[in-house]
Amino acid sequence: MEAGDARAVGAKVLVSHAEADVLLPHCEANDVHLIALRRRNLLRQVVSGQVARQTGIHNSKSYVPEAGRRFDLNMRRVIARLENAVDEQRQHDAFLAGYGRPSIVVYYEDWVQDKAAFFETVFGFLGVDALIPQETTFKRTTPEPLSEIVVNYDRFARLVKKAGCEAFLEE
């Protein structure tokens, strides 16, 4: 492929990278379109990470959760990480609002629910023909409702509500 032939290229860039003095001006000067992949439910993202640390399983193609499993999570750590995730999402919002070039926010949950529609949205935004990748063979490692897998869920829910994140308890 020659320079200039590519119509779309993807890369994972964190907000801290995007604010760098080199990357942002380059993106703006070259009319780079940004796609922000997010989680709607930041609490599930945090709990999934904590469960992965406890089980040692961060992703799997063959994982089948053990029936009735429960996890005793470090509640302070979960709330601190949840508050950090909410703050980071606010930073993302501010960054995208000031970017000045086309951008779109897409959600992991939409990808899980309907991959074809998800990719149609992404490729439509980019203005290129949609190429729907073959189905992933990876399995969700925490598909259960939080109320079923978190030990002392009532206390957990109170702390989440106190942190102002009650909406994330709804599944």
Buried (B, 14 or more C-beta within 10 A) or exposed (E): EEEEEEEEEEEEBEBEEBEEEEBBEEBEEEEBBBBBBBBEBBBBBBBBBBBBBEBEBEEBEEBEBEEEEEBEBEBEEBBEBBBEBBEBBEEBEEBBEEBEEEBBEBBBEBBEEEBEEBBEBBBEBBEEEEEEEEEEEEBEBBEBEBEEBBEEBEEBBEBBEEBEBEEBBEE
